[in-house]
Amino acid sequence: MQRGGNHAPNDGLGAADAGFDPFTAAQNEYGTLPGGENPVRPDDAPRSTNGEGRVSQTVVTTKGAQVTPDEFVPLIEKRDDEGRVFVYSRQQQRRDAAGDRAYL
C-alpha cells in the first residue's frame, strides 16, 4: 500500500489494501454506495469503477437481496468492475431523458 510515496507494510488491521482486488480498489478510490436495508450479506459497491461513470444502486440491492444466490455475487462484482452492466453517466442519463421527453 502506498502512503505518501513510501511503501507501508500491511499491518493486518482495517480494510483491505487498495490492490486487494479491482472491486475493493474502486471502493477505496471512489467511495462506497450507501448500503441497503436489511441485507442478508455484505452489499458494498463502489460509487464508480473508472472515475467517470457512476455505479447503479442496483448493485447494492442485488448483492444484499435474499433471492440472489450466493454464487451470483462474484459475477455481479465482476460485471460491475468491468463497467459493462451497472455503470451509467449523468450525461447519458440526461440525453436519454431528453429523448424520452421528445418522444412523448
N, C-alpha and C positions, 0 to 999 in steps of 0.2 A: 504494500500500500504506500503510495506516495504522499508525503506530507511536507509541504514547503520545500520541495526539491530534494529532500533527504529520504532515504529508504527507512521506513519504520517496520520492524518485525511484527508479525501477527502476535498479539498478546492473548488471543483466545477469548477475549471479552467483547461483549456488544455485538453489533451487527456484522454480517459477513463483509469481507473486503470487497471493494468495487469490482475486482476482476473475478469474483467467485463464479458468476455465470452472466450472460448478457441481460437476462431479465432483472436480476438483482443490481447489476451495474446501472441499468437505466433508472431504477428506483433511486439509487444513490445519487445519480447525476441530475435527474429532472424532478424528483419528489415522488410521492406516492398518493394515489387517489384515496379519498375517504372510504373507509370500509362500509360494507352493507350492514343491514340489521339482522342480527341473529344468524351469522354464517355458521355452517356446520364444519368448515375447515378454514384455514387462513385464506383470505380473499384479497391479499395485497396485489396492486398493479401499479406500474409507473404512470406518471402523468403524460409522458411522451417517450418514444423509443429513439427519436432522432433529433429532438430539439425543435422540430418544425411542426409535425403533425401531433395531434392530441389523441390519447387513448380513450376509447369509449368506456363509460361506466358499465357497459355490458360485460366487460371482462371481470369486474369485481362481482357483479351479480351472478354471473355464470359460475365463476370459481367457487363462490360460497354457497350456492344452491344445493339443497339436499338431493334434488333429482339428477344432478350432474355426477356421473360415475367418476370415481377417483382416478381412473386411468385416462380420463379426458383432460384433467387439469394440466399435465405437461404439454399436451397438444395445444391447449388454449394459450399457454405461455409462449410456446414456440411460434405460433401464428402471430401473436401479438408482437413478439420481438422482431419478427420479420417485417412487421408493418403492412401485412397483406390483407388483414381482415378487419381489425378493430381500430385502426388509426384513421383519423379524419383531420381535415384542415378547416379553419374558420372561413377561409376564402372560398373553398369548395362548398361549404355549407351555405354561405351567402349566395353563391351562384345557383345552387340547387333551389334555394328558397325563391330567388328572383324568377327562375324558370317556372316554378310551380305557380307563382302569382300571375305570371304572364299567361300561363295555360288556362287558369281559371278566368 
